Amino acid sequence: MRVYIFLMSLLIGAWMATQKLAEMLAYNPRLGTPFFFQGKPYYMPWDYVKWYFQFNDEIPLAFKETNLYILGAVVLALIILILTLPKKQDDSHGSARWGTYEDLAKMELISAGGVVVGQRDNAFIRAVTGLMRRLDTLQKEKVAYAEMGFERRQDKKKDALMNRITHISQQLADEDVSTEDQKKLMQQRSVLEEELQRIQSYDPKDDLFTVYPFVALYKRIVKFHAKIAHFYLRDNSNKHLAVIAPTRSGKGVGLIIPTLLGGWKSSVIVNDIKSENWGVTAGFRKRMGHTVIKFEPTATDGSTARWNPLDEIPIGTPEEVSAAQNLAYTLADYEGKGKLDHWGSNAAVVITTVILHLKYAHFSDPEHYPHPPTLYDVASFMKSNTVGMVDDEGNPVYEWVDADGNAYDNPTEGAEKMQKLEIKGFVESLEDMMNFEHVPDDGIEIREWDREQGGYVSRRYTPEDMRNMYPLASTLDDSPNMHPIICQNFREIAAKPDNECGSIVSTANTALKEYLDPTLARNTSVSDFCVDDLMNYKRPVSLYLVTPPSDLLRLAPIFRLFFEMMVKHHAKKIGTYEGGKAKTIYKHKCLFLMDEFSSLGNLKSFASTLSYIAGYGMKVFLINQGLPQINDIYGKDNQILMNCHLQIFYAPNDNDTAKYAESLLGNKTITVESVSDSGFLSKKSYSKSQTGRALMTADEIKRLGDQEIIVASGSPPILTDKVKYYESGYFLSRLYDAPAASDIIRNHPYPERDMLLAKGQKSSAKPKFPAFRPQWIGNGVTDAGTVVRKE
């Protein structure tokens, strides 16, 4: 800026000298052709240099006079340079400072898209915003006092009515009152009682001169403010972010919703407690061209997409065991502690084995396992099972069943021969499955989803394929058709002492009990989408993981499972290399917008991947209420915040977070003046010294109000304003109704969803009257700024 001022001063001086010389020479044609403005000729300032070399020998006195303009400009420019020299910053006790616009550019927070992290307006817009908020406080104060006065007047009115009703009741109790008078009194009492029950609310217009002017002025300012274009800070880098903001501090309206309303344009996964983000932002993201999916395991109306975690296990591939183990480990850690004890670890082995068994059994024995297995099937299998009956020598026991379901022990005309079934406990069932053929001699047809074709395809998997995949498995020698991992684990479980085995099975049953819920079972029965779709579907995907707060604890394992599977699936291969440069293999980047991150429990495995998953196109946006939340789950030595390049702090309500933020800001050097005197009427002496103080103390941080702090490694911290989407027409114009039902990618039968969509189409076909909206409110804006508009 100082250089620009210096050059501008020289330019002005040169132009003045040019015009003066031209005027002295009466605009001689030898000077060249000028341009005219309002009838007066003008020359370019650099023409003076050209004239000096051409005509100085002819008119030296003229140049001597006009050179004074150049000299004056140089002197003035030097004075400006000296006056604008930056004051040397004292740094003996610290050099911390707040970041400037130049620092924002270096931090890559000036971007057309990305995660919205703050708002930085010019002085005028900030003044308008400050005026609006001061008026908001003032009009609320006026309305509050007016409401208190209104309530007092209403109480007096009610007391008067009650007294009149009591008086009439006393008159009615008098035996001397005639029948005609009783009817009149009863009618009067009825009217008074109706008036007493009539509910009245305060209207600011009742106080036309004392309250309403403030309310009306505030509404006009809000309408004007909504039209102002604000400057939003956006992070579109491949680095992670962490937000520390207590409850009700505005993180939803300031960070989450603005990011979803067009800030982030690629795929996103939203941990959406209470479904607020779906309701506000899903409509616009669908208009962006996204496939908008809501996974709400407790929904009963068909509005949710369904997801079966077992469909993510690639049966018949080398990844099948590790995928099943990861799934089982997360299920066994149902409390989210991050570490399993002896019983939990063995329960995970049992669950792994059952999952693999049911997956293979569905393809090899569709008669007894007709449907693709689900978590409900795994939980049910752990309870008791219907198995084929065998005799003491291990031979099947048959019966003959007719069309009416009657069973016979001997061959009967019109009856079909079938193996007898019996119900056994889990451990007893294992003994009968020791020779189960998971891959028969003729192989199995594995049905799986093909991303490129957009549909299901089948492939043959034979015992030879299984032997090639497990070349060191000794169990294949005596049981060539039984899966070696399942066989080994079945034998290990059955060989354990009864007490230990019973405790392990009991632990597994406890971990799986939630999946016996019929609603949860229905919503995890099939997969309308899969984890691969988030980054590789033909369109970006916006996925909302929705759960009511009342079910948060019991549903946390399935959401933890989803995030774990996302990372493990997409972090297998970073890409291909062409010409020595990496080329990504994913179609869309994906933002993990994890609101209330700590509510998901211990995601230790996921947290450990933060240091490298950014290179695979995954960006994490963690939101917590305070530092103690993270430390309680992951310990004080966790590296979660360390792996987040950008950290955002709202005014915290705990000391640990405030002190942590203070330590990140650092110290600055200040000059302190001390005063001393030697006694009565003596002269005071002044002395100055330098000392250090925090750039912002913990106490000051706890009183941030409508401001926030952004800290990035390698850059000075930024003190800026919070975003409030309901104050900006930019965001309010993007509010639309959320879809009636979630989008789906895989076309499974879903009658509840079909009925819901048909009902919505029938309803939309009826003529609608426009909803009432106050005239002062702009398109889509409501008093609270939260009601979305319809298409």
KANOR-V594981 format. One record per helix or strand. SS is the DSSP state (A for helix, B for strand). FROM is the first residue (numbers start at 1). TO is the last residue. Records with the same first field share a line. If there is no record, write none. Layout:
SS: FROM-TO ; FROM-TO
This chain:
A: 2-24 ; 29-31 ; 47-55 ; 60-83 ; 101-106 ; 123-173 ; 179-197 ; 204-206 ; 212-226 ; 251-263 ; 276-287 ; 309-312 ; 320-332 ; 342-364 ; 375-383 ; 426-432 ; 463-469 ; 475-478 ; 484-495 ; 498-516 ; 518-523 ; 533-536 ; 549-570 ; 597-600 ; 604-608 ; 613-616 ; 627-634 ; 641-643 ; 655-665 ; 698-701 ; 725-727 ; 729-732 ; 751-765
B: 35-37 ; 40-42 ; 95-95 ; 115-119 ; 232-235 ; 241-244 ; 267-273 ; 291-295 ; 384-388 ; 390-390 ; 396-396 ; 398-401 ; 407-408 ; 416-419 ; 421-425 ; 444-450 ; 455-461 ; 541-547 ; 576-578 ; 581-583 ; 590-594 ; 618-624 ; 646-649 ; 667-677 ; 684-694 ; 707-712 ; 718-721 ; 736-736 ; 789-789
